[in-house]
């Protein structure tokens, strides 16, 4: 994600999924103004100094989470998300981290609406009906 504006939109309108390893805020994927409709996952990874003091630990947490997202079986659903890892992400086994991320991303707003079948905005023809396998951009 780029800029404070996108982060602010996700913070204000996103659904929160809490896990012992991280906090995830999710919103539906919407293209930026003037951008073509290319459903994908856009994930911003935020590791505050308050939770992990040393830069080495912050970078390691960011790399572990990024790799877990990249190698998720089934890929990432189209969404915009902010992921804030907790210090326990450094000690957790990688498979556990991947499982927790997979469970949290299954609660993505676009996927929940599709299951309920409640109206909403129709997706364009040839739209997204499952997970997108491309890697989301991270910051």
VOPAGU-2260 file (C-alpha; in pm, 1 decimal, decimal comma):
REM VOPAGU-2260
SITE   aa  ch    i         X         Y         Z
SITE  UNK   A    0       0,0       0,0       0,0
SITE  UNK   A    1     109,9     352,9     -62,7
SITE  UNK   A    2      56,3     654,4     152,4
SITE  UNK   A    3    -125,8     742,2     467,4
SITE  UNK   A    4    -458,3     773,9     285,7
SITE  UNK   A    5    -480,4     403,3     196,4
SITE  UNK   A    6    -373,1     295,2     544,8
SITE  UNK   A    7    -630,0     530,9     698,6
SITE  UNK   A    8    -912,0     385,7     483,4
SITE  UNK   A    9    -828,4      31,5     591,4
SITE  UNK   A   10    -797,3     136,9     956,8
SITE  UNK   A   11   -1134,4     315,4     950,8
SITE  UNK   A   12   -1340,0      69,2     745,9
SITE  UNK   A   13   -1159,1    -261,4     790,7
SITE  UNK   A   14   -1279,9    -566,5     977,9
SITE  UNK   A   15   -1039,1    -666,9    1255,5
SITE  UNK   A   16    -917,7   -1024,5    1296,4
SITE  UNK   A   17    -709,7   -1082,0    1610,1
SITE  UNK   A   18    -478,9   -1377,4    1663,8
SITE  UNK   A   19    -211,7   -1441,5    1928,7
SITE  UNK   A   20      48,8   -1395,7    1653,2
SITE  UNK   A   21     -84,9   -1082,1    1481,3
SITE  UNK   A   22    -367,5    -835,1    1426,0
SITE  UNK   A   23    -511,4    -812,1    1077,4
SITE  UNK   A   24    -741,8    -542,5     938,4
SITE  UNK   A   25    -917,1    -630,4     611,7
SITE  UNK   A   26   -1128,6    -445,8     358,5
SITE  UNK   A   27   -1253,2    -542,6      16,3
SITE  UNK   A   28   -1025,7    -488,9    -280,0
SITE  UNK   A   29   -1106,3    -168,5    -464,6
SITE  UNK   A   30    -878,3     -22,1    -729,5
SITE  UNK   A   31    -723,7     318,4    -678,1
SITE  UNK   A   32    -876,6     610,3    -866,3
SITE  UNK   A   33    -804,9     566,3   -1237,3
SITE  UNK   A   34    -658,8     215,8   -1191,6
SITE  UNK   A   35    -789,9     -81,5   -1391,1
SITE  UNK   A   36    -980,4    -356,7   -1207,9
SITE  UNK   A   37    -712,2    -614,6   -1123,4
SITE  UNK   A   38    -827,0    -803,5    -813,2
SITE  UNK   A   39    -527,4    -878,9    -594,0
SITE  UNK   A   40    -416,4    -874,3    -236,0
SITE  UNK   A   41    -249,7    -555,9    -117,5
SITE  UNK   A   42     -96,4    -605,8     227,0
SITE  UNK   A   43      85,8    -348,9     437,1
SITE  UNK   A   44     298,6    -498,6     715,4
SITE  UNK   A   45     339,8    -263,8    1010,8
SITE  UNK   A   46     578,3    -353,1    1294,4
SITE  UNK   A   47     584,8     -77,5    1557,8
SITE  UNK   A   48     889,2      -5,1    1772,5
SITE  UNK   A   49     664,4     -29,7    2074,7
SITE  UNK   A   50     615,7    -404,0    2028,4
SITE  UNK   A   51     961,5    -497,3    1891,4
SITE  UNK   A   52    1238,5    -264,0    2007,9
SITE  UNK   A   53    1528,0    -387,4    1794,1
SITE  UNK   A   54    1536,8    -323,7    1418,9
SITE  UNK   A   55    1671,7    -676,5    1366,3
SITE  UNK   A   56    1359,2    -822,7    1527,3
SITE  UNK   A   57    1124,2    -591,7    1335,7
SITE  UNK   A   58    1286,8    -687,7    1005,2
SITE  UNK   A   59    1283,0   -1058,9    1090,2
SITE  UNK   A   60     912,3   -1042,8    1180,9
SITE  UNK   A   61     837,0    -859,0     857,6
SITE  UNK   A   62    1031,6   -1115,3     649,9
SITE  UNK   A   63     866,1   -1415,3     821,7
SITE  UNK   A   64     516,7   -1277,0     768,7
SITE  UNK   A   65     588,5   -1180,0     407,8
SITE  UNK   A   66     719,5   -1529,0     328,6
SITE  UNK   A   67     422,2   -1694,6     503,2
SITE  UNK   A   68     183,7   -1483,9     292,9
SITE  UNK   A   69     376,1   -1557,1     -25,4
SITE  UNK   A   70     371,9   -1934,5      25,9
SITE  UNK   A   71      12,9   -1971,1     152,8
SITE  UNK   A   72    -151,7   -2273,1      -7,2
SITE  UNK   A   73    -427,6   -2141,4    -232,3
SITE  UNK   A   74    -283,6   -1790,4    -250,7
SITE  UNK   A   75    -431,5   -1468,1    -117,4
SITE  UNK   A   76    -790,3   -1343,7    -156,8
SITE  UNK   A   77    -838,2   -1003,1    -320,0
SITE  UNK   A   78    -834,8    -751,0     -35,9
SITE  UNK   A   79    -654,0    -457,4     116,7
SITE  UNK   A   80    -505,9    -539,7     454,2
SITE  UNK   A   81    -282,6    -411,2     731,6
SITE  UNK   A   82     -99,8    -681,7     923,2
SITE  UNK   A   83      60,7    -601,8    1259,7
SITE  UNK   A   84     269,9    -893,5    1391,6
SITE  UNK   A   85     312,5    -946,7    1766,7
SITE  UNK   A   86     647,8   -1041,4    1924,8
SITE  UNK   A   87     534,6   -1406,1    1941,1
SITE  UNK   A   88     559,6   -1426,6    1560,2
SITE  UNK   A   89     938,0   -1461,8    1600,3
SITE  UNK   A   90     909,0   -1775,6    1816,8
SITE  UNK   A   91     615,0   -1947,8    1645,9
SITE  UNK   A   92     681,9   -2237,8    1408,3
SITE  UNK   A   93     645,7   -2134,2    1044,7
SITE  UNK   A   94     363,6   -2384,1     978,1
SITE  UNK   A   95     165,8   -2241,0    1271,2
SITE  UNK   A   96     215,0   -1887,4    1137,4
SITE  UNK   A   97      96,0   -1993,1     791,9
SITE  UNK   A   98    -208,6   -2168,0     935,5
SITE  UNK   A   99    -305,9   -1866,0    1143,9
SITE  UNK   A  100    -269,7   -1634,1     842,4
SITE  UNK   A  101    -478,3   -1868,8     626,9
SITE  UNK   A  102    -758,2   -1880,1     884,5
SITE  UNK   A  103    -752,5   -1502,1     925,7
SITE  UNK   A  104    -760,4   -1435,4     550,1
SITE  UNK   A  105   -1057,1   -1668,8     507,7
SITE  UNK   A  106   -1251,2   -1402,5     696,0
SITE  UNK   A  107   -1182,7   -1145,4     422,0
SITE  UNK   A  108   -1491,2    -923,8     364,3
SITE  UNK   A  109   -1535,1   -1019,4      -2,6
SITE  UNK   A  110   -1537,8   -1390,4      81,5
SITE  UNK   A  111   -1787,1   -1350,6     365,2
SITE  UNK   A  112   -2035,0   -1164,2     143,2
SITE  UNK   A  113   -2012,7   -1430,5    -127,4
SITE  UNK   A  114   -2104,2   -1702,1     125,8
SITE  UNK   A  115   -2406,9   -1512,5     260,9
SITE  UNK   A  116   -2543,0   -1432,2     -82,7
SITE  UNK   A  117   -2660,4   -1089,1      31,0
SITE  UNK   A  118   -2699,2    -840,2    -254,6
SITE  UNK   A  119   -2428,4    -574,7    -258,7
SITE  UNK   A  120   -2247,1    -450,6    -564,5
SITE  UNK   A  121   -2228,0    -709,5    -840,1
SITE  UNK   A  122   -1879,8    -798,5    -957,3
SITE  UNK   A  123   -1787,7    -745,2   -1322,3
SITE  UNK   A  124   -1811,8   -1037,8   -1564,0
SITE  UNK   A  125   -1513,1   -1267,0   -1529,9
SITE  UNK   A  126   -1461,0   -1129,6   -1178,6
SITE  UNK   A  127   -1308,4   -1298,7    -881,7
SITE  UNK   A  128   -1476,9   -1605,5    -740,7
SITE  UNK   A  129   -1187,7   -1758,9    -547,8
SITE  UNK   A  130    -842,6   -1682,2    -424,9
SITE  UNK   A  131    -592,9   -1486,4    -628,0
SITE  UNK   A  132    -258,9   -1659,0    -657,1
SITE  UNK   A  133     -46,7   -1351,4    -713,7
SITE  UNK   A  134     166,5   -1212,9    -433,6
SITE  UNK   A  135      35,0    -902,3    -264,3
SITE  UNK   A  136     253,5    -597,1    -242,9
SITE  UNK   A  137     393,8    -518,9      98,8
SITE  UNK   A  138     534,6    -213,9     267,8
